[in-house]
């Protein structure tokens, strides 16, 4: 059976900012779906460990600092539960599906490091963002999740709600596997390896583009997460 017809584990974070090395987790979702079984999802709201949620971040996901501090669980607890939930999925052989995985998985890894928790075990990751740029390289327009949902005819609920985004990413991945035979013909391990190469190529191309204006521009090419020794938090 092709990977895209099996069970998947979607993962999404909403956070305090765009830098995965310094941003903190505000909300999170782990959702298991597909494989002919019911959808099973869990969501978290953290207290952001007492930090502030910038107004521009709150405007995107709707969670204010006051709400996080009032209703959120301790961030260390949230991080531990996320690592446990994803770890169980990896042990069960499910791929972790994450849109722009480099951001979410790096951020979770840095949170784990802050709290002295073990990193996630290695396992196959499916990143609809990296895949889309590889299979449809020259398509114009946005590659954000809402744009991919429109392109692949996937319904999306409340965008920038972690649960809606996690489910949508899985549905986009399913559509990609259905649409492109070369993807469907890969094993999960082969797809993971291919994405590692694609992500590096995409980063190198983007870096070359940026260096036309800024010769010192650097675009991170590591995937699915930035290793700790390369500028850890």
N, C-alpha and C positions, 0 to 999 in steps of 0.2 A: 504494500500500500504506500502511495506517495505521501511524503511528509505533510503536505497541506490538507490531507484528508483525515489526519489523526488529531488527537487532542493537543491543544496549545495552551500555554500559560502566558497571558498578557500581563504586562507590567507598565505602570505609568506613575510618574510623580508630578505634583505641582509644588513649586518651590519659592524661595525668596529672591532668586535672581538667576542670571544667565550663565554664571561661571560655575561649572560643576565642582571645581576645587574648593569653592568657598560658600556656595549656596546651601541652604538648609531645607530639609523636607517639611512641607506644610501639610499636604494631603498625599495619599498613596492608594493604589489599588492593585490587587493581584486577582486576576480572573482566569479561571480555567473554562475553556469552551471548545466546542467541536467534538469530533469523534463519535457523533451520534448520542452524546450524553447531554444532560441539562447543564446550563451555565451555572457556575459556582463562583461567586465573587466575594471578596472581602475588601473593605475600605478602612482607612485610618485618617485621623486628624491629629496632628501633633501640637504640642505647646511651643514648638520652635526653640525649646531650651532657653526661654526667656528673651530671645532676640526679637528685633523688630521686623515686621513684614513691610517692605517698602510699598508706598502707595501704588507705584506702577505695577508691582507684582499682584497686589490685592485687586487691582482693576482687571487683571486677566482672569484670575481664578476665583475671586469673590470672597476670599477669607482674609479678614482683618486681623491685626495684632490682638485686639481685644477679644475677638472670638476664639482665636487660637489659645490664648492664655486661659480663657474661661472654660472652654469645652475640650481642649486638646489633651491627649494622653502625653505622658513624659516622652520626649523625643527618643531617649535611649531605649525605652521600651518598644516604641514603634519600630526603630531600626532593627532591634533583635527579632521582632515578630516578622518583619519583612524578610530578613535573612533566612529565618526558619521556613517561611512559606515558600520562598523561591528555591531554597535548598531541597525541600521535599519534592518539588516539581522536577528539579534537575535529576534527583535520585530516581524518580519514577520514569525518567527518559523523555520528559516533555521539553520541547524547545521553549525558551523564554522569548516572547515576542515583544519588542520594544521599539517604538518609533524614535529614530535617532538614539539608538542604544548607547552610544558613546557618552551621551550626557547623563541619562538616568543611571546607568550602571556605574559610571565613574563617581557620580554624586553619592550613591548608596555606599560605594566602597570607601569613600572618604569619611562618611558618617560612621561606618564600621570602625575605621581606623581611630577616629576621635574617641570612641567609647571602648577601645581595646577589644573589639569583637572580631572573630575569625572572618576572613573574606568569604564570599560565595565560592562554592566549588565550581570548577569549570564545567561547562556544558554547552550544548548548541544554542546559539542565539539567532533569531530571525529579525532582521531590521528592514521594515518596508521602505524606509527612506533610502538606505543604501541600495537596496534591490531596484527600486524604481529608477534611480539615477544610472544604474548599470544597464537595465534592459530597455530604457527609453531615454538615452543619453541626451538627445538634442531637442526634446520637447520643451517648448517655451512655457513660462509661467511658474507659479509657486510650487514648491514641493512640500509644503506644510501638510499636516494631517488632514485638515479640512479640504485642501485642494486634492489630495490623493483620494479621499472619500468620494469627491465629486467625479474624479477621473475614472475610478474603478466602480462607480455606481454602488457605493456602500453608504447606507444611512448612518448618520452620526447623531447622537443625542445632544446633550449640553456640552459643546466643545469646551475644553479646558476644565472639565470635571474629570478627575482621574479615572473613575469607573467607565464613563462613556468613551474616553480616549483609549483606554486599554482594550475594550471590546472592539472598537473601531479598528485599531491596529491589527488585531487578529483577523478581522474580516477582510482588510486590505491584503494581508499576507495570503489568505485563502484565495482571493481573486487573482493575485499575482501567480500563484502556483497553478491555478486553473487556466489562466490566459497564456502562459509561456511554458511550452513543452520542455525546454531545456532546464527550467527550474524544477518542474514536476519530476523530471528524470533523475534529479540528484538525491542522494541520501542527505540526512540532516548534517552529517559530518562534512560531506562534500560542499553543501550549501554554506555552512559556517566558514570553511576554508576559502571558498570563493568570495564571500563578503569581506573577509579580511583583506584580500587583494584588491577588491573593488574600492573599499573605503580608503586604502592607501593611495590608489591611483586618483581618486576623486579629490583627496586632500592635496596631493601634489599639483594637480591641475588648478585648484582654487588658489593655492599658494603662488603659483606662477602668475595667475591673473592679478592677485593683490600686489605682487612685487613690481608690477608696472608702475604703480604709484608710490609704493613703500618698499624699498629694497630689503628692508629688515623684516618684512611680514613673515609670520610663521603660522602654518595651519597644521594642527595635530593630526597625524595619520593613524595613530593606534586605534584599534577596534577589537572587541566591543567595549573596552574601557581603557583609560589612560593608566598605565602602570604607576604604582605609588612612587617608585624610585625616580620617575621623570617629573619632578616638580610636585611631589605630594603635598598635602595640606599641612 
